[in-house]
């Protein structure tokens, strides 16, 4: 199956399941779909340099909450628990630009073509959405609800080069 055929098949699966799907326009991809799930954007990408897999990805930007989050004395414990959860779930994660001065958290999961099914795609989308929601709620809870997590922005992907969603 060609990359174009794979992209069309994935797009059709997502549309069949009722997901709003847009072209994400991510460079250096054979296809890039932006899927909206519970007001969160997750990208489904086929990177040109990965010939047999797709990447599903989302990120959470701290924005104006950054100073409050990073300035809290519990931030090391919070980030440790977040990373432990991400590892337990087998997710790829990054704190950018680094752990001590994070502007955002990026999460992703790869699916190889030999494991790709409509079910696996839907499960991975759900997992990413759920862990983004959990991360948001965890940060709010640990900071005694003093951070308004309803405004934490969800954009882009680890490989999108920072292209924002509207």
Helices and strands as residue ranges (DSSP letters): H 3-16, E 20-23, E 29-37, E 40-47, E 53-61, G 63-65, H 66-71, H 75-88, E 92-96, G 99-101, E 104-112, G 113-115, H 118-142, G 149-151, E 153-154
